[in-house]
Amino acid sequence: MPIHSSLSLVIDSNIWIYLYYCGLVDAALGLGSLHAPDLMRAAEPITELTWQDLEDKGAILDELAPDDVRALIEILNSNRGISFCDAACLVLAEKMDIPLVSHDNRLLKLARQRNVRTYNYDALLDVMVAEGIIESEAQQTAYETLVRIGERPR
């Protein structure tokens, strides 16, 4: 299923990290509105690029309401191996009825079980190429960067 430009996506922290190391944060923000739960600001620093930096660049950090926090706790209590921040991303994607972009297979599986649309990093890069946001050479360089930093098998 293709992703379309001018869209809204919830991006988990690993994907933000990949985008940072591949030099593609600004390009990704050209896709549309990219979201993350605001509680990640305190719970999980990502890289030299801070959550405030991402927000300043145009990422949207959304607040979770008390009912959302209850749903997050329910997910954590019933699903081993899902991190607090990943569960928060899932709750936000579910609440907003928008796709979740993640690298974590457990999170992607759980999201699909909960009828949340999911995409991985490769799909995100594919749409960036299809929309003319990056060239295919930049996509290949991104793959090579992830191999070099140990986030992707050779």
Secondary structure, DSSP 4 states (H G I P E B T S, - for coil): ----SSEEEEE-HHHHHHHHHTT-HHHHHTTEEEEEETTHHHH---SSS-HHHHHHHT-EEEPPPHHHHHHHHHHHHH-TT--HHHHHHHHHHHHHT--EE-S-HHHHHHHHHTT--EE-HHHHHHHHHHTTSS-HHHHHHHHHHHHHTTSS--
